[in-house]
Amino acid sequence: MEIRDLLKQQIQLALKELGVSLDINEIVIENSKDKNHGDYASNVALKSARLFGKNPKEVASLIVDHINCDNIDHIEIAGPGFINFYMKSNSLTNVISKIINEGENFGRGEKKNIKVNVEFVSANPTGDLHVGHARGAAIGDSISRILSFDGYDVTREYYINDAGNQIDHLGESIEARYKEILGLPFTLPEDGYHGEDVKRVAQKIYEEVGDKALENSNPLEFFKLRGMEIELDKIKEDLARFNIVFDVFSSEKAVRSNGAIEKEIKYLGKNVYESEGAKLLRTTAYLDDKDRVIVKSNGEYTYFMPDIVYHVNKLSRGYDLLIDVLGADHHGYINRMKSALMMHGYSKDVLEIELIQMVRMMKDGEEFKLSKRTGNGYTLRELCDDAGVDAARYFFVMRAASGHLDFDLDLAVKQSSDNPVYYAQYAHARLCSVLEQGKEFEIDTTGSLLKEESELELVKKLSTFEDAIRSASKERAPYKITNYIHELAEKVHSFYTECRVIDKSNKEVTSARLGLCLASKIVLRNALFLVGVSAPTKM
């Protein structure tokens, strides 16, 4: 049992003996910031004093009197009633053998038998992924990794918007560029795609079929379908380079097939009404601030309508929870979609929407938006070329999704401790180097000889990895993992600086420190994996 869980359990038992029932989740155990205040501290006496009708210091004394645990060296009461725990060294270091024994499984949660669908990116297959998509991709994939590691059954899904006007415009644009290649008269549609990307797609199609494309019975349909395939293949390739592979690709066209939208409108029944020739969904009867148009007065569906069908489709596949990772401009979308699902009898909590704020790309202290190579928007592919996959992924998730992000390209490529991803990866490479240098020594996994402050501080940080995962999983917050990674790297560097790991004159201590190095390497690698960042052995 992790030490903080053990202390929570001891406090809960003490309170029970004193006649007070308190949920264990309400008991907070924190690492002490000052070693003079012990290893761990709790404010439970301050929070529960009202239940006793006594002052917090008296309550703390009562609680301490009812704690009996062999792992605790002694307990002190400080200030107005904080309880400070001083642990025996071996109780702290027991985690080392646990980490080494479990390896890449250390920190994994028990299987929960809960199926979660995480949908993210879902960019229209009409061009390159840009940095806004990239942040959503990094956060969505990291949430998926964390949930999966925590014991959930996770599916990553990409929704292909392959129906509607944007795909028509793509086909028209490709056809125009294809005609240009053939030397035929052409006109680019005003609402079409005028970038170099469409020219490349047209060129690829020309290389595939020569001048035969216009001989199709429906050339426009051919250009739409083949153009979309080419664009989607490129998106998949870019995402794979970014360490993201989707389990499912769902088609909007397929969602719309077999009269699914008309059937859904019929199912919604009394929740649908007409106003000024349009059809509206009565979402205000549930969570929304206004009713939403689902069919325009000209008979066209709003994008909300097929989205309802799509979400119902996902739930029909047996998922217990849907998580959509969307841009911040979808804020008004949350309650309208929850309302629509509630009309099907689902709980409002069956859908979570994580909103991703904008990214500003910075270089030389100034914001830039366009690619110097093409003059168009700065793409995911260019970012991977310029900053590297690891730096890009780490930077995108190291801040809460709800906050705007300034991505400092200069910092991302800097090879110094100022660069947080370099700092973390260097800690891992340093541990690997030390373990290689010490391979002639046996590794002591007991930690019984670890006594120095920097050793024990590192051990305590290792023991909180499971807590970090649970918290990041519960809050869908990958930044909590990068925070943990940075703090762990700090402890590793301090330990390395302050303790001589390999000392041939003291083999026992060397073996113990190598055990600590191995445990630290395992945890750092596991943590980096959760945010899709590599753990290099050399740098």
C-alpha positions in Angstrom: 0.0 0.0 0.0 1.3 3.5 -0.9 2.4 5.4 2.2 -0.1 8.2 1.8 -2.9 5.7 1.5 -1.6 4.0 4.6 -1.7 7.2 6.5 -5.2 8.0 5.3 -6.3 4.6 6.5 -4.7 5.1 9.9 -6.4 8.5 10.3 -9.8 7.1 9.3 -9.5 4.2 11.8 -8.5 6.7 14.5 -11.5 8.9 13.8 -13.7 5.8 13.8 -12.5 4.8 17.2 -13.3 8.4 18.3 -16.9 8.0 17.0 -16.5 10.0 13.8 -17.0 8.6 10.3 -15.1 10.4 7.6 -14.8 9.4 3.9 -11.2 8.5 3.2 -11.2 10.7 0.1 -11.8 13.7 2.4 -8.5 13.0 4.2 -5.6 14.9 2.6 -2.0 13.8 3.0 0.7 16.0 1.5 4.4 15.8 1.2 6.0 18.1 3.8 7.7 21.0 2.1 10.2 21.3 4.9 12.1 18.3 6.2 11.9 19.7 9.7 8.1 19.2 9.5 8.4 15.5 8.8 7.8 13.5 5.6 4.1 13.9 5.4 1.5 16.2 6.8 -2.3 16.4 7.2 -4.8 19.1 8.0 -7.5 16.6 8.9 -7.8 18.0 12.5 -8.5 21.5 11.2 -11.2 20.2 8.8 -12.9 17.9 11.3 -12.7 20.0 14.5 -16.4 21.1 14.1 -17.4 17.4 14.3 -15.8 17.2 17.8 -16.8 20.6 19.1 -13.1 21.1 20.1 -10.3 23.2 18.8 -8.1 21.6 16.1 -5.1 21.2 18.2 -7.1 19.1 20.7 -8.6 17.0 17.9 -5.1 16.5 16.4 -3.9 15.2 19.8 -6.9 12.8 20.0 -6.2 11.5 16.5 -2.5 11.0 17.2 -3.2 9.0 20.4 -5.3 6.5 18.4 -2.7 5.9 15.6 -0.5 2.8 16.0 1.6 2.0 12.9 5.0 0.3 12.7 6.0 2.4 9.7 5.8 5.7 11.6 8.8 6.7 13.5 7.0 9.5 15.4 4.3 12.1 15.0 4.3 15.8 15.9 1.5 18.4 16.1 2.4 21.8 14.7 0.8 25.2 14.4 -3.0 25.3 14.9 -3.4 21.6 14.5 -1.4 20.1 11.6 -0.3 16.5 12.0 3.3 15.9 10.8 4.4 12.3 10.2 8.0 11.2 10.4 8.4 7.8 8.7 10.9 5.1 9.3 13.3 5.0 6.4 12.5 1.4 5.4 8.8 2.3 5.1 9.7 4.9 2.5 12.1 2.7 0.5 9.8 -0.3 0.2 8.5 1.3 -3.0 11.8 0.6 -4.8 11.3 -3.1 -4.9 7.7 -2.7 -5.9 8.7 -0.4 -8.8 11.4 -2.8 -10.0 9.2 -5.8 -9.8 6.3 -4.2 -11.7 8.4 -2.4 -14.2 6.4 -0.9 -17.1 3.2 -1.8 -15.1 4.1 0.3 -12.1 1.3 2.8 -11.6 -1.3 1.0 -13.6 -4.8 1.0 -12.2 -7.0 -2.0 -11.8 -9.3 -2.9 -14.7 -12.5 -1.0 -14.3 -14.7 -2.6 -17.1 -15.6 0.9 -18.2 -15.5 1.6 -22.0 -14.5 5.1 -22.9 -14.5 6.6 -26.4 -12.2 9.6 -26.8 -12.8 11.5 -30.0 -10.2 14.1 -31.0 -8.6 16.0 -33.9 -11.5 15.1 -36.4 -10.2 17.8 -38.8 -11.9 18.0 -42.2 -9.9 16.0 -44.8 -9.3 19.1 -46.9 -5.8 20.1 -46.1 -2.9 19.9 -43.6 -3.2 19.7 -39.9 -2.1 22.9 -38.2 -0.8 23.7 -34.7 -4.3 24.1 -33.3 -5.1 20.5 -34.4 -1.7 19.5 -33.0 -2.5 20.7 -29.5 -5.9 18.9 -29.5 -4.1 15.8 -30.8 -1.5 15.8 -28.0 -4.0 16.4 -25.3 -6.5 13.9 -26.7 -4.0 11.1 -27.1 -2.4 11.8 -23.6 -5.9 11.6 -22.0 -6.4 8.3 -23.8 -3.0 7.0 -22.6 -3.6 8.1 -19.0 -7.1 6.6 -18.9 -5.9 3.3 -20.4 -3.0 3.1 -17.9 -5.5 3.8 -15.1 -7.6 0.7 -16.1 -10.2 2.0 -18.5 -11.0 0.3 -21.8 -10.2 3.2 -24.2 -11.0 3.7 -27.9 -9.5 6.6 -29.9 -11.8 7.8 -32.6 -11.5 10.2 -35.5 -14.8 11.6 -37.1 -14.3 12.2 -40.8 -16.4 15.1 -42.0 -16.8 13.7 -45.5 -20.3 15.1 -46.2 -21.3 18.7 -46.8 -20.2 21.7 -48.7 -16.6 21.7 -47.8 -16.1 18.3 -49.5 -17.9 19.5 -52.6 -15.6 22.6 -52.7 -12.6 20.3 -52.3 -13.7 18.2 -55.3 -14.4 21.2 -57.4 -11.0 22.7 -56.5 -9.1 19.5 -57.4 -11.0 19.2 -60.7 -10.0 22.8 -61.6 -6.3 22.1 -60.8 -6.5 18.8 -62.7 -7.8 20.7 -65.8 -5.0 23.2 -65.3 -2.4 20.4 -65.5 -4.0 19.1 -68.7 -4.0 22.6 -70.2 -7.8 22.8 -70.3 -9.8 25.9 -69.4 -10.6 26.0 -65.6 -12.2 28.2 -63.0 -11.4 27.9 -59.3 -14.6 28.0 -57.2 -14.8 31.2 -55.1 -15.4 29.1 -52.0 -12.8 26.5 -53.0 -9.3 25.7 -51.8 -6.7 27.8 -53.5 -3.5 26.5 -51.7 -0.6 24.6 -53.0 -1.9 21.5 -51.3 -4.8 21.1 -53.8 -2.3 21.4 -56.6 -0.3 18.5 -55.2 -3.4 16.4 -54.9 -4.3 17.1 -58.5 -0.8 16.2 -59.6 -0.9 12.9 -57.7 -4.2 12.0 -59.3 -2.8 12.9 -62.7 0.2 10.6 -62.0 -2.2 7.8 -61.1 -4.7 8.0 -64.0 -3.2 10.3 -66.5 -5.8 12.2 -68.5 -8.6 9.6 -67.8 -10.2 11.2 -64.7 -12.6 13.3 -66.7 -13.9 10.2 -68.5 -15.6 9.1 -65.3 -19.4 9.1 -65.4 -19.3 11.5 -62.5 -15.8 13.3 -62.5 -16.7 15.6 -59.6 -17.6 12.6 -57.4 -14.3 10.9 -58.4 -12.3 14.0 -57.5 -14.1 14.3 -54.2 -13.5 10.7 -53.1 -10.0 10.3 -54.3 -9.0 13.8 -53.1 -10.4 13.0 -49.7 -8.6 9.7 -49.5 -5.2 11.4 -50.4 -5.8 14.1 -47.8 -6.8 11.6 -45.1 -3.8 9.3 -45.8 -1.6 12.4 -45.3 -3.3 13.2 -42.0 -2.9 9.7 -40.8 0.8 9.8 -41.8 1.4 13.1 -39.9 -0.5 11.8 -36.8 1.6 8.5 -36.8 4.7 10.6 -36.8 3.3 12.5 -33.9 2.9 9.1 -32.1 -0.9 9.0 -32.5 -2.7 6.0 -34.0 -6.5 6.0 -34.0 -8.5 2.8 -33.4 -11.6 3.9 -35.3 -12.3 6.3 -38.2 -16.1 7.1 -38.5 -17.6 8.6 -41.6 -20.2 11.4 -41.4 -21.5 10.1 -44.7 -22.0 6.7 -43.2 -23.7 8.3 -40.2 -26.1 10.1 -42.5 -26.9 6.9 -44.5 -30.1 4.8 -44.5 -32.2 7.8 -43.4 -30.6 7.9 -40.0 -31.1 11.7 -39.6 -34.8 11.5 -40.5 -35.2 8.5 -38.1 -33.6 10.6 -35.4 -35.9 13.5 -35.9 -38.9 11.2 -35.7 -37.5 9.7 -32.5 -37.1 13.1 -30.9 -40.8 13.6 -31.6 -42.4 16.1 -29.2 -39.0 17.7 -28.6 -39.0 19.1 -32.1 -41.2 22.1 -33.2 -41.4 24.4 -36.1 -40.8 28.2 -36.1 -40.6 30.4 -39.2 -40.2 27.4 -41.5 -37.3 25.9 -39.5 -37.3 23.0 -37.1 -35.9 23.5 -33.6 -35.0 21.1 -30.9 -36.4 22.0 -27.4 -33.0 21.8 -25.6 -34.1 24.4 -23.1 -36.3 21.7 -21.5 -33.0 20.1 -20.3 -29.7 22.0 -20.0 -29.5 24.6 -22.8 -30.0 28.3 -22.6 -31.9 28.4 -25.9 -33.6 26.0 -28.4 -31.4 24.9 -31.3 -32.2 24.8 -35.0 -31.8 21.4 -36.5 -33.4 21.9 -39.9 -33.0 25.3 -41.6 -36.0 27.0 -43.4 -34.5 25.9 -46.7 -34.6 22.3 -45.6 -30.9 21.9 -45.0 -29.7 20.2 -41.7 -27.5 22.2 -39.4 -24.3 20.5 -38.4 -25.8 19.8 -34.9 -28.3 17.3 -36.4 -25.8 14.7 -37.8 -23.7 15.3 -34.7 -26.6 14.1 -32.6 -26.9 11.0 -34.7 -23.2 10.4 -34.5 -23.1 10.6 -30.6 -26.1 8.3 -30.4 -24.3 5.9 -32.7 -21.2 5.9 -30.5 -23.3 5.1 -27.4 -25.1 2.3 -29.3 -21.7 0.7 -29.7 -21.6 0.0 -25.9 -19.5 2.9 -24.6 -20.1 4.0 -21.0 -18.5 7.4 -21.5 -17.9 9.7 -24.4 -15.1 12.3 -24.3 -14.9 14.9 -27.1 -11.8 17.0 -27.3 -12.8 20.2 -29.1 -11.7 23.7 -29.8 -12.7 26.4 -27.3 -15.2 27.9 -29.8 -17.5 24.8 -29.0 -18.4 26.1 -25.5 -22.1 26.5 -26.5 -22.0 23.0 -27.9 -21.7 21.2 -24.6 -25.2 21.7 -23.1 -27.0 21.3 -26.4 -25.4 17.9 -27.1 -25.9 16.8 -23.5 -29.6 17.8 -23.8 -30.0 15.8 -27.0 -28.6 12.7 -25.4 -30.8 13.2 -22.3 -33.8 13.0 -24.7 -32.6 9.4 -25.3 -32.6 8.7 -21.6 -28.9 9.0 -21.1 -27.4 10.8 -18.1 -25.9 14.2 -18.7 -22.6 12.8 -17.5 -22.4 10.3 -20.3 -20.7 13.0 -22.4 -17.7 15.1 -21.4 -16.3 17.8 -23.6 -12.7 19.0 -23.1 -12.2 22.4 -24.6 -8.8 23.3 -26.0 -7.7 26.9 -26.0 -5.7 28.5 -28.8 -2.0 28.3 -29.4 0.3 31.2 -30.2 3.5 30.2 -31.9 6.4 32.3 -30.8 9.9 32.8 -32.2 12.5 35.5 -31.3 10.0 36.8 -28.9 7.4 37.5 -31.5 4.2 35.7 -32.6 4.1 34.1 -36.0 1.2 32.4 -37.7 2.3 31.5 -41.2 4.9 29.1 -42.6 8.0 30.7 -44.0 8.1 27.9 -46.5 4.6 28.1 -48.0 3.1 31.4 -46.7 0.2 29.4 -45.4 -0.7 28.3 -41.9 2.0 26.7 -39.8 1.4 22.9 -39.9 1.9 20.0 -37.6 4.4 18.6 -40.1 6.6 21.7 -40.0 6.4 21.8 -36.2 7.7 18.3 -36.0 10.5 19.2 -38.4 11.4 22.4 -36.5 10.9 21.5 -32.8 10.8 17.7 -32.9 8.0 15.4 -31.9 8.9 15.0 -28.2 9.2 18.8 -27.6 6.0 19.5 -29.4 4.0 16.9 -27.5 5.4 17.9 -24.2 4.9 21.6 -24.7 1.3 21.1 -25.8 0.3 19.2 -22.7 2.3 20.9 -20.0 -0.4 23.6 -19.5 -4.0 23.0 -18.7 -6.1 22.7 -21.9 -8.4 25.5 -20.6 -5.5 28.0 -20.8 -4.0 29.7 -23.8 -0.6 28.4 -24.7 2.4 30.4 -26.0 4.6 27.8 -27.8 8.2 29.1 -27.6 9.9 27.5 -30.6 13.3 28.8 -29.5 12.9 27.2 -26.1 11.7 23.9 -27.6 15.0 23.3 -29.5 17.2 24.6 -26.7 19.5 21.9 -25.2 19.6 23.1 -21.6 17.8 22.8 -18.3 15.6 25.7 -19.4 13.9 23.4 -21.8 11.5 21.2 -19.7 11.5 18.2 -22.1 15.2 18.2 -22.5 15.6 18.5 -18.7 13.4 15.5 -18.2 14.9 13.4 -20.9 18.4 14.2 -19.8 17.5 12.9 -16.3 16.4 9.6 -17.9 19.6 9.4 -20.0 21.7 10.2 -17.0 20.1 7.3 -15.0 20.7 5.0 -18.0 24.4 6.0 -18.1 24.9 5.5 -14.4 23.3 2.0 -14.6 25.5 1.1 -17.5 28.6 2.3 -15.6 27.5 0.2 -12.6 26.5 -3.0 -14.4 29.2 -5.0 -12.6 27.5 -4.3 -9.3 24.5 -6.2 -7.9 21.4 -4.1 -7.5 19.9 -3.8 -4.0 16.1 -3.3 -4.3 15.5 -3.0 -0.5 16.7 0.6 -0.2 17.7 -0.2 3.4 21.0 1.7 3.1 19.5 4.9 1.7 19.8 7.6 4.4 20.7 10.9 2.7 18.1 13.6 2.3 18.3 13.7 -1.5 17.9 9.9 -1.6 14.8 9.9 0.6 13.3 12.9 -1.2 13.7 11.0 -4.5 12.1 7.9 -3.0 9.1 10.0 -1.7 8.6 11.4 -5.2 8.6 8.0 -6.7 6.0 6.9 -4.2 3.6 9.6 -5.4 3.5 8.5 -9.1 0.3 6.4 -8.6 -1.4 9.4 -7.0 -0.4 11.6 -10.0 -1.9 9.1 -12.4 -5.2 8.8 -10.5 -5.5 12.6 -10.3 -4.6 13.2 -14.0 -7.1 10.4 -14.9 -9.9 11.7 -12.8 -9.5 15.3 -14.0 -8.5 14.5 -17.6 -5.4 16.6 -17.0 -2.2 15.5 -18.8 -0.4 18.6 -17.4 -0.4 16.9 -14.0 1.8 14.2 -15.5 4.3 16.7 -16.9 4.3 18.5 -13.6 5.2 15.2 -12.0 7.8 14.5 -14.6 9.5 17.9 -14.0 9.5 17.4 -10.2 10.8 13.9 -10.5 13.6 15.1 -12.8 14.5 17.7 -10.3 14.9 15.1 -7.6 16.9 12.9 -9.9 19.4 15.7 -10.7 19.7 16.7 -7.1 20.4 13.1 -6.0 23.0 12.6 -8.8 24.7 15.9 -7.8 24.7 15.3 -4.0 25.4 11.5 -3.9 28.2 9.6 -5.4 26.3 6.7 -7.0 29.3 4.4 -7.9 31.8 4.0 -5.1 34.0 0.9 -5.5 35.1 1.3 -1.9 31.5 0.9 -0.7 29.8 -1.7 -2.8 26.7 -2.0 -0.5 25.8 1.7 -0.8 26.6 1.6 -4.5 24.2 -1.3 -4.9 21.5 0.5 -3.0 21.9 3.7 -5.0 21.8 1.7 -8.3 18.5 0.2 -7.1 17.2 3.8 -6.6 18.5 4.7 -10.1 16.7 1.7 -11.7 13.4 2.5 -9.9 13.7 6.2 -11.0 14.4 5.3 -14.6 11.3 3.0 -14.7 9.0 5.6 -13.3 10.4 8.4 -15.4 10.0 6.3 -18.5 6.4 5.3 -17.6 5.5 8.9 -17.0 7.0 10.1 -20.3 5.1 7.4 -22.1 1.8 8.8 -20.7 2.3 12.0 -22.6 3.7 10.3 -25.7 7.3 11.4 -25.2 10.3 9.1 -25.7 12.8 8.2 -22.9 16.2 8.3 -24.6 19.1 6.3 -23.1 21.7 8.6 -24.5 21.8 12.4 -25.1 
